[in-house]
Amino acid sequence: MKRTLLAAMLALGLSSGLAAAQPSAPPPGADHGQASAREAVKEGRQAPLSSVLKTIAKSHPGRQLNTTMGQSGGRAVYLVQWQLANGQIKVFTVDAQTGGLLSQ
């Protein structure tokens, strides 16, 4: 039962990730959070997600399932859903500016 549920969750996550990867114009009035995040990385105000994922992978072998932006203690953070090599799923909170791990 657990494996079936996990497989369904992973399939849903993968399919939504593929849909999100499709380029398309945002609808009028849509939030431009992704564009502002790219700009923040270009200006050096935010760590690139790729470097954040590499840092997590060094100490916690596994793979990224999902990532979103949020706030913690008044600072911008990445919330990274990560599947460890043993199948356990963790959510890492990473300071978006420094790329430092805040919690797991």
Phi, psi and omega in degrees: 000315181297319180296320180296316179296315179298317179298320179294318179296317179295317179298318178296316179297318180293318181292323178289328177294321178292321179294321180291335182282347180287125179290136176200157178283136179292146178295156180304135179081006181287153177293135181254038181301320181293320178294319180290328177294317177300317179297319179297322178294315179301321182276358179080013179272351183215139178288140177295140180302323181301320179287327176297315181295322178296320179297315179297316183297328180298318184261345182221082181306134181164213182210155178284134174257319184198152176217141176218165177262150178203192179234142175212119180061033179080008179239153177286137179224154167268135172250107187252117175274124189229135175258119179288165181301332180274003178097345180294142180251131179233157173243121179260137174255121185236130177299121185291333181282313185265338185082006181281141180287125180263320178198167178217000000 
